[in-house]
């Protein structure tokens, strides 16, 4: 069994200790989610495991087999801009990957000029190499990955791609290489919900191990079987998925706090004894004195992050907020909005989702006044004060200190109860401890910069929030508080997101972009919408299959030999499946709050029900010929 071992890894960054002698192992089929507040070292740990950085001191802290392969999807992957997509995707050095690369390049050359003798020769050589390396399965798998991630134009240069397209090319590359360990840093960024759903299934069936950082809690819950949490330089391990982690972490912190209280009480008693000046403190009392000093050193062992809190007053919002009438917008002959109408009212929670490149961020830019409609009317209420959280931070001076960056917006901020709070205290409540307030922005992690940028927007006391992919690059702690803030926010919120958990928790109306100006309005949660379209898709598939059965029925008069054998056993199989459905349903009724087991049972139940439905359809078909 392949295994990667990490023994007492330590890493410091300036005055900050990221890892304090942490140890862990990762084996085949492990699906590990890496969790921690921005700045705790999640990306740094991935960089060290990928060999792009190293720990302090001993270089033997990471052990792995000689032929162990690691693939790394980083957030800042850079390709040569002159490479084509096919050249970038198939960069692996293994013979199979190289064979597939040459074959795909030969196909493109042949498609451009099928009469070229050179292209024909190139294809013949590539086909021969594919046969030699037995690389046809790898080629098929690669094409499925590219298709599911929406990568179609293999001849395009990297320089012609958007940021989101480049991220999908990076993801395709690492998945196609199929290494022993996949390191994934925010793999769901820039993916629509269909691609995310496919990626969940792909990773659940992956042959190797996975260690990933992601903000998508549904994704984390459905893929992982272990959780690593980085906190104050330590690494804590939890078995199970995200739901199991939440339960176990809560219990660990409760026990830790109780133990801390007991230590404090014991320390208080020992302190009274030490101060009492007991006579004849000789060798008999030395053990007790040692115990006192040990207690003193071990106090405050339980590090707590503190409460990330957003308590900023909101300016009053009038009845008129934002409105678009008969909006039309086109970019590069591509229709984004067509006869589009939108009325935003106070306390609205509107989630914008759908296909990549369909114009979701464009709509936010129109609402923010950064783009003008080609035709139609856009109006904004007089009392509206917008805050627009874009996918990219505003320009930040890397030499400016954190506290002065916020002071540009306000020295003090009014809270919801009418009192004021200073910028320094706000920074602390946003998980920036006092010693960091003088830190220059250039030393912050990407996630810390995003959190600082969000805080600056909110202390401006807006009453309308426009959020463009707010879950990208924010840690789960920050997201949880942002979601709670949105639920109590007295203004309107419009958010572009593919994060199903975020949309479920915060939005009650959806605008689903299907492309070419087609926008579906849905009142309800994201999960309800996805269930609806799945059911509709199944109905369409069944309806399309019916004519084929009708044609076959007219031509057939009796069962074939193999169909007769199937007919003889099918009723027993149906009965067995029905019993299994009843058994699984009964087991689910007795699981209570065991979410992990419930999820496993639900997955099996869905599979069995699907199989039962197919068997019933097959029985109906066979029964008509069996009666003849």
PyMOL commands that set and color helices and strands:
alter all, ss='L'
color gray80, all
select helices_A, chain A and resi 42-49+59-61+85-89+95-112+117-133+136-148+158-160+163-177+193-204+217-223+242-275+283-298+360-367+402-407+423-429+434-436+441-443+446-458+476-488+500-506+526-555+561-589+595-626
alter helices_A, ss='H'
color red, helices_A
select strands_A, chain A and resi 3-13+16-27+31-35+62-63+70-73+181-185+209-213+226-231+234-239+322-331+334-344+349-354+375-380+386-389+412-414+420-422+464-468+492-496+509-515+518-523
alter strands_A, ss='S'
color yellow, strands_A
deselect
rebuild
show_as cartoon
